[in-house]
Amino acid sequence: MPGQHPLPDHRPFPGHLDPRLLRAFLAVAEELHFTRAAARLYVAQQSLSRDIRRLERELGAELFVRTTRQVTPTLDAERLLPYARRVLEAHDALLDAFARPGGEERPLLVDVNTPGLVSSRILDRARELAPGSELMARYETGLTGAAADLLVGRLDVSFGRFAGLDPAVRARLEHRLVRYEPMAVVLPEDHHLAALDAVPLAALAGETVYAGAGNPRTLEWTDLARHLFEGRGIRLASPAPVAVGPEEFRRIMAKWRTPVLAVVEFPAMPGSVSRPLIDPVPLSPVSLVWRKGLVHPGIDALIRAAVELASDEKWLLSPRRGWIPATDALIFMKRG
């Protein structure tokens, strides 16, 4: 267009550019301060820095010169700025054009798996952040099962171990890591390990531990257990019907006395005790997961809530002797 300079033709410009990256760029370009820009977008500063680096890689251009005292836009950033503004204005106009008549917003269906877990806390905070949106809780128990519902629109959002999903399913979903959740073992009250404050993984050698084997809705959890038990002499319990409800859990625990793999915030059950696992501390990577292309203010509120809680409670800091499967670590590295 007259009076404007195009970006250099020799740059390896991508075929697709995520509007989120342009929003990150625009915030930094206007604030000239990464901390203020991150607060404006309700994201962690580390995440904002990753987005700027990714945008620079995709454009093949350095956009900011950053020192301890100031952030200075480069010539390429100044050239990009008017284009970024126009693209984002058009993007917002497109979303407005397809909004529901009269501004009506449909409820967002959020699977929190089990009441009392980290997902419930994120949902509660998101409702405070977006009081005008209706975020409806669902209890689907297992990300594998929930993912099938996400893809066909029966659910909008779920939580769980993203790396445990089939790659073809992962390709159709978005995710954001929200917590490394320490894992635990649930034991009969009179089990010989119940007297310990925390159970070393080595102490479970020779034990048979239930981790949802045979439940098609929780394949990602059983897969996590296989990775954890491998080489440690811990046997994975055979498939069994799922115990639904506290009383059924109590009855099954009393009858079979099989330890159960869980997370530290698993609700208390009658007739059993929960003990954290240590040496190393196994972590269940919990992600917020939603369908690609889904836009809803409730998702923005859930992300803001997750970022806020993760920052306040250090959810994304791994213990010194923390453990996650290599498959999960690889996925998070690629995303960064």
Summary of the structure (lengths in Angstrom):
residues: 336
radius of gyration: 23.0
end to end distance: 34.8
largest distance: 80.4
contacts: 1009
relative contact order: 0.14
helix: 43%
strand: 19%
